[in-house]
Amino acid sequence: MHPSYGHVKASREQVVELRGTGFECFDSECTDLKCRFGNHPDQYIYTQGKLVSGEAVECKVPEYTKPDVLEVEITINGESYTSDNKTYGFFDPFVLDANPRLIATDGSTQVAIQGIGFVDSGQAKAQYGNRTRNLVCSGESADCSKKATFLDKRTLLAPTYPQSEVKYRDSDKSVMWDPVHVDATVLGDEFTENEVALFYYEDPVLTGTNINAAPANL
């Protein structure tokens, strides 16, 4: 299926091409060729299909009001539908949470970005910033963005930067223990602007104890 995703707020009519086998029409106008979007009978949306060839059908993508991933199936007789579990994602990313919120200073933490509106575009990214002052990062990307992995429609997994590489653009001073907000995109460079903050933490170091022994029944 191509494309397999599109923006909820798409300004133009979207068409998806489904490729397979055994596509045909039983009348000259292909009235029985339908495309079905939805995950439950109570929520199915139907659009008219267009036969391109015996191996390709075009479907108009219905208007949809929220981010979601819907199953897409077709029928050539108006009754029996395919069951091949292909999906179309309506994306409009929004970050709701991140786990963990505390990240290691050496950049070894993988953060699960949790939200809605994620799709498997192969282009998902996470961006780390600060709401009061711009951050700059050394290494792969000066804008503090990292390629993220799509886990499901509610979760992206992203690596983090070492604390020493995250600095304020206007002073070249380390972000230290200030909040670092995490945002996401699944296509292009238009990131969310949500208020989910991460904090670097320093691993505790045990330097001694104040007693050497204690009663067994304490």
ChimeraX attribute file (.defattr): number of C-alpha atoms within 10 A of each C-alpha:
attribute: neighborCount
match mode: 1-to-1
recipient: residues
	/A:1	16
	/A:2	11
	/A:3	13
	/A:4	18
	/A:5	22
	/A:6	20
	/A:7	18
	/A:8	18
	/A:9	14
	/A:10	12
	/A:11	7
	/A:12	6
	/A:13	9
	/A:14	15
	/A:15	14
	/A:16	18
	/A:17	18
	/A:18	23
	/A:19	16
	/A:20	12
	/A:21	11
	/A:22	11
	/A:23	17
	/A:24	19
	/A:25	17
	/A:26	11
	/A:27	10
	/A:28	6
	/A:29	10
	/A:30	17
	/A:31	15
	/A:32	18
	/A:33	24
	/A:34	22
	/A:35	27
	/A:36	22
	/A:37	22
	/A:38	18
	/A:39	15
	/A:40	10
	/A:41	8
	/A:42	7
	/A:43	10
	/A:44	14
	/A:45	18
	/A:46	18
	/A:47	15
	/A:48	17
	/A:49	23
	/A:50	19
	/A:51	20
	/A:52	14
	/A:53	14
	/A:54	13
	/A:55	13
	/A:56	17
	/A:57	23
	/A:58	20
	/A:59	23
	/A:60	16
	/A:61	21
	/A:62	15
	/A:63	13
	/A:64	13
	/A:65	9
	/A:66	14
	/A:67	21
	/A:68	20
	/A:69	23
	/A:70	21
	/A:71	17
	/A:72	25
	/A:73	20
	/A:74	26
	/A:75	18
	/A:76	21
	/A:77	16
	/A:78	13
	/A:79	10
	/A:80	10
	/A:81	15
	/A:82	13
	/A:83	10
	/A:84	10
	/A:85	10
	/A:86	14
	/A:87	17
	/A:88	22
	/A:89	22
	/A:90	26
	/A:91	26
	/A:92	20
	/A:93	25
	/A:94	21
	/A:95	23
	/A:96	14
	/A:97	18
	/A:98	21
	/A:99	14
	/A:100	13
	/A:101	20
	/A:102	15
	/A:103	22
	/A:104	17
	/A:105	20
	/A:106	15
	/A:107	15
	/A:108	12
	/A:109	19
	/A:110	16
	/A:111	22
	/A:112	21
	/A:113	28
	/A:114	20
	/A:115	17
	/A:116	19
	/A:117	22
	/A:118	30
	/A:119	31
	/A:120	20
	/A:121	17
	/A:122	12
	/A:123	15
	/A:124	22
	/A:125	23
	/A:126	25
	/A:127	23
	/A:128	23
	/A:129	25
	/A:130	16
	/A:131	13
	/A:132	6
	/A:133	13
	/A:134	14
	/A:135	24
	/A:136	22
	/A:137	23
	/A:138	14
	/A:139	10
	/A:140	11
	/A:141	12
	/A:142	13
	/A:143	16
	/A:144	22
	/A:145	24
	/A:146	18
	/A:147	20
	/A:148	24
	/A:149	21
	/A:150	22
	/A:151	14
	/A:152	14
	/A:153	20
	/A:154	19
	/A:155	22
	/A:156	27
	/A:157	20
	/A:158	22
	/A:159	18
	/A:160	21
	/A:161	23
	/A:162	18
	/A:163	20
	/A:164	15
	/A:165	20
	/A:166	24
	/A:167	21
	/A:168	17
	/A:169	15
	/A:170	10
	/A:171	9
	/A:172	13
	/A:173	14
	/A:174	17
	/A:175	21
	/A:176	16
	/A:177	13
	/A:178	12
	/A:179	17
	/A:180	23
	/A:181	19
	/A:182	28
	/A:183	25
	/A:184	29
	/A:185	26
	/A:186	26
	/A:187	20
	/A:188	9
	/A:189	14
	/A:190	11
	/A:191	18
	/A:192	17
	/A:193	16
	/A:194	15
	/A:195	15
	/A:196	17
	/A:197	19
	/A:198	22
	/A:199	19
	/A:200	21
	/A:201	15
	/A:202	12
	/A:203	8
	/A:204	6
	/A:205	6
	/A:206	6
	/A:207	5
	/A:208	7
	/A:209	7
	/A:210	5
	/A:211	6
	/A:212	6
	/A:213	7
	/A:214	7
	/A:215	5
	/A:216	5
	/A:217	4
	/A:218	4
